[in-house]
Amino acid sequence: MARGVRHVVAAAALLAAVAYAALYGPLQIAEPIHSDGYSYYVYLPSVFIYHDPTLTALADDWYGGPYPDFTGIRRWPSTHRWLNLHPIGTAILMAPFFVAADLLTRWSNLPRDGFSLYYQHGAAIAAIVYFVLGLALLRSILRRQFSDGVVLATLIGITWGTNLFHYAVFDGTFSHVYAFFTICVWLWLVDRWWDRPDPWCSVALGVVAALDVLIRHTNAIYLVMLPLYGITRWHDVRPRLMALWHRRLGLVAAALAGIVVLAPQLALYKWITGRWIVNSYDALGMGFSLASPHVVDTLFSTQKGLFFWSPLLLLSVAGAFVAQGKARAIVLSAAVVFLLQTALIATWSQWQFGASFGHRGYTDGFALAAPLLAASFASAARHRRALPGVALGAAAAVLLSVAQMIQYWAGVLPMVDTTWSQYTELFLKFR
């Protein structure tokens, strides 16, 4: 078990590389930079090649004016400047890989246009690297409390029993694996800050929190982890408020660091729209519908239902009731984040989040699901009669998830609006 835990991250990296080579090598099913990935990435060629953060020069050169509809980049009505639906955080994390790709492109005399061979693969390899780094950090977090066997089972489950591996390999230019990484870092920092609130940890909290918000603005909900971490009963609330007051200078340092990181995005919004804060989806007429939430559909339907496509995560729900130690410390914050995330998704006009494998709206937060999944496995290990059932059920859930991921890659499963009749007809068919 100890050897397995040591090598599971390396094994995940190797399998990701093999899967990526199969998908984007000989099979060449598409270019790695596609769909939403385009608008997350497009800041990089705009800044580094066209020297134009307004996105105008790239549009003129590639499209002769307006961006195509698939990009999600629209002119703001009052200023006629280009507004990207997606913020700059993912591009910031991709930037080192873009620079390397740019240097290779110059060396090989390929087109320096931001979308040729090395740029495509550089953006996709970035996702695999951040996936591996997030998984390694998650392993470190879990090993503080759980046995090697539980940690190994949890890492396998979170990687292949959900859509996390898919977003590291198939849709790697989307934001989700980057947010998974930053939330893993955030979880590690929150735990450390409550143990040793030194100034550098406070600054790091602000930087990572702001970066996570820059990846997806709705990830601001993960900020609740800081005040709620460690609260396990009502009597903990008053001491926690007092502790936050005593650490107010650290919180101010975190806030100032966060504002510095957020400043470029805020300035960009101000220049484009005249406002410091804006809902970029207004340009597409998309928003929230509080009158008709799709809560049950979001969680259980064949149309991207979280627990339908990733039934292993039901063990994370169970883990919230049996968690002990550090895992118990995150139960309240994980529950609040999950409820807020579900409310945001279920009331969104596009609650399925478009084409995806499983529900990608939850993928960012799997770092919070992992300790609770581990708590379920640990509880089963303590109750020997439950262990065979939990082990067999978890193994079946992981195998089913992998099979369905391959079906999605092969184009067998619909990308959106899957009905029960379609699901049953296509069940475990690969062509």
N, C-alpha and C positions, 0 to 999 in steps of 0.2 A: 504493500500500500504506500509506504514512504517513497519508494522508487517511482510508483505511478504518479503521485502528487508532484514529485520533482520534475517529471518529464511530460506531464499532461499539457502544459502550455506550449512546449516545443512541438508536441504531437499535433496540437491544434494549429500551430503555425504551418507545419508541414502539410497537413490536410488542406488548409486554406490555400496554400500555394499550388498544390496539385489540382484542387477544384478550380481555382482561378485560371490556371494554364489550360485546363480542359474547356472551360467556358469561353475564354477570350483568346485562346490559341488556335488550334486546328478548327474547332467548331465555329469560332467567331460569330456567336449568336447576335452580337451587337457591339457597338463601341462602349467601353466602360463609362464614359461621360455621356449619360443619357437622361431623359426625362427630368425630374427634379434636380438630379445631379448637375445638370448643365447650369442652372441658375445659382446653385451653391458655389460652383467652381468659377463662374465667368468673371468674378472680380479679379482673379489672378492674371489672366492674359490682358485684361483691361488696364491694370495698374503697371505690370512689369513689361509688357510688350507695347501696348498702345499709349502708355503713360497718361491714362485718362480714367480716373475713378468714376466719372459720370456715366460710363458705359456707352457713350455716344460714338466714339471713334470706331469701336469694334462693330457696332451695329451698321455704321456706314460702310465699313470695309467688307463685312461678310454678307450683309443682307440689303445693302443699298438704301438703308433708312430704318424701317420698323423691324423689331424683333419678331420672329415667328410666334404663333400662338402658344406652341408647346413650351416656350421658355418661361412663361409666367412673368415676363418683364413688360410693363405697360407705362405709358406716359401718364403722369399725374395731371388731372384735368386743368388745374389752375395755373400750372407753370410749364406744362408740356415737357417736363424733364423725365428721364427714365427712372422708374421706381421698380426695384427688384423685390419680388415677393419674399425672398429669402435673405436673411441678414448675413453678416460677414464672418461669423465665427468659424464655420466649417472651412472657409477659404484661409483663415489665419492658421489653422492647424495643418492644412494642406501645403502652406507656403514653402517650407523647406524642401518638400518633394518636388514642387513646381520648379524651384531654383535648380535642383539637380537635373531635372528633365530638360530645362532650358540650356544648361551647360552641355548636356549630351547632344541636344539638337544642334547647337552651334558647332560642336566637334564633328558631327556626322553629316553636316550640310543638308539636313532635312528641313522642310518648311518651318520657319520660326513664326508660326501662326497661333500657337497656344492650343492646338487641337490635333497635331500630328502624333506620330507613334509614341514618342517618349512622354509627351504630355498626358496622353490617354492612360498609359500604364503607370506613370508616376502618381496620378491622382488615385488610381485604384489600389496601388501598393500602399499608399498612405493609410487607407482604411484598414488593411490587414495589419499594419504595424500598430495602429492605435487599438485595434481589437486585441492583439496579443499583449500589449502593455496593460490594457484594462484588465484582462484576464489574469495576468501575473500579479497585479495589485490586489485584485479580488482574492486570489489564492492567499496572499499574505494576510489580508484581513480575516479570512475564515480560519486560518491555521492558529490564530490567537486563542481560539476557543474549542474548535472541533477536532476530532480525530482525523487521521490521514484518510481513512476509508470514507468518512462523511464528506470531507473536502473534495476528494476525487469524484464521488458520486454527484456532488453539487455542481462542480465545474463542468462535468460532462452533461448534466441535465440542463444547465443554463445555456450552454453552447449549442447543443444539438436537440434539446427538447423544446426549444423556442425558435424564433426566427432570427436570433442574434447572428448565427453563422451566415445566414443568407445575406444580411446587411453588411457583413464583412467581406463577402466574396462577390455576390451577384449584383447587388445595388450599393456597392461600396462608396460611390460618390454622393449618395444621400447623406443626410446629417446624422443618422441614428447611431452608428457605431462610434462616432466622434463624441456624441453626447454621453453614450455609455461610458466611454473613457473618462470624461470630465466628471461624471457623477461618481465613478469609482474613486477618483482623486478627492472629490468633495467629501465623500463618506470617510475616507482615511483622515482627511484634515480635521473634520468635525470631531472625530474621536480624539485626535491628538490635541486639539485646541482645548477641549474640556479637561484633558490630563495636564497639559503644560502650555498655558496661553502666552507663549513668548511673542514678541513683536513680529518676527518674521512669519510665524504661523498665521497671525492675524492678517498680515498683508497677503499671504498666499490664499487665505480664505476669500478675500475680496477679489483677487485676480481670477481664481477658478470659478467663483460664483458668477462673475460678470462674463467670463468666457462661455460658460454654459448658457447664459441668457442670450449671448450673441449667436450661439448655434441655433437655438430655438427660443424665441421670446417667452413662450409659455413655460419653459423650464424654470422660470422664476418661482414656480411652486415648490421647488426643492429647497428653497431658502428656509422653509419651515423646519427643516431638519435641525438647524442650529439651535433654536430655542427649545425644541421638543425632545432632542436627543437625551435619553436617560430618564425621562419622566415615565414612571410605571404605575403611579397611583396619584390620586388627587392631592395627597399631602406633599407631593414633590413640587407642586406648582409654586408655592410661596418661596421656598428656598431657591428655586430656579430663577425667579424674578430678581431676587436679591443678588444671586451670582452674576446675572447679566448686568445689573447695575454696577457691581464691583469691577466688572471687566469692560466698562463702557469705553475706556480709551482704546482697547483692542478692537471693539466694534466700530469706533470712529475710524481707526486706521484701516480696517477692512472696507468700510464704506468709501473712504477716499480712494483707496486702490481700485475698487470696483468702478468708481466714477471715471477714473483715468482710462481704464480699459474700455468702458462703454462710450467714451467721448467721440471717437471717430464715427461710430454708427449714428449717434445722436446728431452730430454735425452734418452727416450726409442726409439724414432725414430732414433737418432744418433747411438745407440748401434745396432739396428736391421739392418739398411740400410746404415749406414755411412753418412747419411745426417741429418741435423737438421729439415728440412721441407720436407715432402714427400706426394705424393698422393697415399694413400694406395690402391686405386682401380687399380693402374697400375699393381698390381699382378694378377688381373683378366682380364686385357686388356680392361677395361672400361674407357670411357672418354667423352669428349665433341665433338659434331659434329656441328660446326658453319654453315656448308653448308646447312643443312636441319632442321631448327628449327621447333618444333611442338607447336607453340604458340596457335593456335586455338584449337588444340586437348587438350592441357594442361588446357585450360580455359573452353571449352564448350563441349567437346566430351563425349560420353557415357563411354569412356575409361578413367575414373578418372578425367574428366573435373571438375575444381573447382566449377564453377557456375552451372554446370549441377547437381552435387550431393549435393551442398549446395547453392541453389538459394537465400536463405536469405541474403547471403553475397553481393548480388547486391545492397542491401540497404546501405551497408558500402561504396560502390562506390558512390552512390547518396549522402551519408552523407558528403563526401569530398567537395561537392559543397555548402552545406548548413550549415556546421559546424560553430560554434561560440565559443568564449572564449578559454578555454584550449583545447577543441577538435580541434579547428582551428589551434592551435599551433603544432599539430602533423601531419597535412595534408601533408605537403611537405615531411617530413621524411617517413611517411607511404607510400606515392606514390613512392618515390625512392626505398624503400625496396621492395615494391610489384613488381616494374619493374625489379629490380635486381634478385629477387627470380624467377620471371617468365622466365627471360633470362637464368638463371642457369638450371632451370628444363627443359625448352623447348629444350635446346641444349644438354642435358645429354643423353647418349646412352640408358639408361633405364628410359625414361621420365615419365613412369607411376609409378615408384618407386615400382614395383613388386606388390605382393598381398597386398591389402589394401581396407579399406572402404573409398570411396572418395579419394581425393588427399592429402596424408599425408605430402607432401612437403610444404604445407602452414600452417599446424596445429600449428607449433611453434609460428607463428606470429599473432594468433588470439587476443592477447592482444592489438595489434595496430588496429585491425579491430573493436574491441568493442566500443571505443569512437566514431568512425564514424557511427557505427550502431545506437548508442544512439543519435547521432546528427540527423539522419533520423527520428527516433521516436519522438524526441523533435520538429522537424520541422512539422511533421504531427500533433502533438498535438496543435501547434500554428495555423494550418490551418485546421479548423474543417471539411471542406469538404473532405480533403484528409485522415482524420483519419480512417474512416471505411474501406476504401480500403486497406490502409497500414496495419491495424490491422488484417483484414481477410487474406490478402496475407501472412503476417508474420506467423500467426497461421497455415495456410495451409502448409507453407514451413517447419515449425518445425515438424508438424505431419507427413509429408511425410518423412522427414529425420529420425525420430524415427522408422517409419515403415520399411524403407529400411535398417536401422541399424539392426533391428531384423531379416529381411530377410537374411542379410549377416551373422549374428550369426548362423542362422539355416542352412546355407549352400545352400540357395535357389539362391542367387545372385552369379554370378561368382566372383572369387577373382581378376581376371585380364582379360583384353581384352574383356570387355563386349560390345557386338554389339547392335545396335538399335533394331534389331529383337528379340534378347534375352531379352532386357529390356522391350519391350512392351509385350512380351509373359509372362514374370514373374511379371509384374506390380501388386503389392499388393497381390501377392500369397505367402503363408507362408509354403507351403509344396510341 
